[in-house]
Amino acid sequence: MESAGADARAAEPDAGEGTAASDADVDLDRRGNGRVEYPAGPAGEDLAVALSCRGDGVIEVRLPGVGASFSEDCREDEAVPYEHRLGVDGAERAGTAVVEAPQAVRWTVTVQRREPLAAR
């Protein structure tokens, strides 16, 4: 399920910045459900949510502070990287990414700010 605020510019992986990853490249340090806090940032930038996962199952990430969520399929045989760019109201505020995943799925999530895609 994907949803974002009314003025979301993108909620799809950024194909231009994605790269193949392996367990050697990415520290998949979490399993099961978790939370990732992120600090406040400058106004006018997109939230960039980077996610990598490995294991059999679906991972869901919710950002309740900005009303956005997305889910991705993870694979047993490789670490899969995704990036979602969200241009939403309130992106400058600190928040929490809430992650739901089966215990068999290893994952890492980071939330950063980036120049809006429309400005490129």
Secondary structure, DSSP 8 states (H G I E B T S, - for coil): --B--TT----SB-TTT-----TTTS---EESSEEEEE----TT-EEEEEEEEESSEEEEEEETTTTEEEEEEE-SSS-EEEEEEE--TTTTS-EEEEEE--TT-EEEEEEEEE--GGG-
